Amino acid sequence: MLDKIDVLTHSSIKIRSDFATVYVDPFNIKEEAHDADYVFVTHDHYDHFSPKDIRKIIKDTTIIVCPYKMFEDAREFEREVKEIVAVKPSESYELDSLEVETVPAYNTIKPFHPKRAEWVGYILKLDGKRIYIAGDTGLTKESKTVKCDIALVPIGGTYTMDAKRAAELINIIKPEAAIPTHYGAIVGKPADAKTFASNVQAPVQVVEKIQYYK
């Protein structure tokens, strides 16, 4: 499954599963592939909800999933896709046989992602694996209870956890593999991935997936 997951840049994620092609927070997309079966958006900041990039990947059968407080913003795509699904934190959904769980994503101290905004991370069940995409979050009580096989977590600091806090989360939830995100472009340095990996305890496998930094 790890071979099917790409971090295109920043927090822009693409998963090519046997079931579907899934994007999360598409941003700075280089090619107009129009291959998305699902597009998941974690929150409304420009580097996570980018209409021009979403338009490069959607097709008329795409399902867009977003936090319910973003639904009106996402409606600009309603004539271009199959469906727009609004979700709330700490819920479970089934979308055309894709099992999805939402996890609250927020800062515990910083002001950038308040809990009241009800933004989310996602757990997607694909090819028999539970894949956690944390979104922009701190080390929250909800994130510490996640059960997953693969975790994609932000490490860049400033707006999210830094590398050491992200490693702390991974050491708590103990997935099979951890993939760092949200570094190397807008915030964070490429070297943060090394700091993250050095603080993650065995047997968790840390895999760097970012394809381009800018």
C-alpha positions, 0 to 999 in steps of 0.5 A, spaced: 500 500 500 505 504 501 507 504 494 500 507 492 501 513 496 504 519 494 505 526 497 505 531 491 507 537 495 506 540 502 499 536 504 497 534 497 496 527 497 494 522 492 492 514 493 492 510 487 488 504 491 485 498 487 478 501 489 479 508 487 484 514 486 483 518 492 486 525 493 486 529 499 487 537 499 490 537 492 495 543 491 500 545 486 497 540 482 502 539 475 498 535 471 490 535 469 489 528 470 482 528 471 482 522 475 479 523 481 474 518 484 474 522 491 477 528 493 477 529 500 478 536 503 480 537 511 479 545 511 478 551 508 485 554 508 488 556 501 493 550 501 488 545 502 482 548 499 484 550 492 479 550 487 484 551 481 487 545 483 481 541 484 479 542 477 485 539 474 483 532 477 475 532 478 471 528 473 463 528 472 463 522 477 468 525 482 465 525 489 468 531 493 468 530 501 469 536 506 467 539 513 460 541 513 462 548 515 465 548 508 459 546 504 457 552 501 464 554 498 464 547 495 458 548 492 461 551 486 463 544 484 456 541 484 455 542 476 462 539 475 462 532 479 457 527 482 456 529 489 459 533 494 458 530 501 459 534 508 462 531 514 462 532 521 468 530 526 468 524 530 463 520 525 463 514 520 461 514 513 460 509 507 461 513 500 459 508 495 463 502 499 468 506 501 469 506 509 471 513 512 471 516 519 473 523 521 477 525 526 477 532 529 483 536 527 485 543 531 490 546 534 491 545 542 495 552 543 496 555 537 490 560 534 490 557 526 486 551 527 480 552 532 476 546 534 470 550 533 471 550 526 470 543 526 475 541 521 477 534 520 482 529 518 480 522 515 481 515 516 480 511 509 479 504 509 483 502 502 485 495 500 484 492 507 488 498 510 486 504 515 490 510 512 489 516 517 490 523 514 491 527 519 490 534 516 492 540 520 492 539 527 496 539 533 497 533 538 490 532 540 486 527 545 482 525 539 489 523 535 492 519 540 486 514 540 486 513 532 487 506 530 490 505 523 495 502 519 498 508 515 499 515 518 500 521 514 502 527 519 504 534 519 511 535 521 512 542 519 511 546 525 508 553 525 501 551 524 501 544 526 505 539 530 513 540 529 517 534 527 518 531 535 510 532 537 508 528 530 513 523 532 510 523 539 503 522 536 506 516 532 509 513 538 502 513 541 498 510 536 503 505 533 501 504 526 505 500 521 508 506 517 508 513 518 509 518 512 511 526 514 507 531 510 506 539 511 513 541 510 518 543 505 514 548 502 510 553 505 513 551 512 518 546 515 524 544 512 526 538 508 531 536 514 524 536 518 523 529 515 530 526 518 528 529 525 521 526 525 524 519 523 529 519 528 524 520 533 519 515 531 520 508 535 521 502 532 518 498 529 514 503 525 517 504 518 518 512 516 517 513 509 518 520 506 514 521 500 514 528 498 515 528 490 517 536 490 518 542 495 515 547 491 
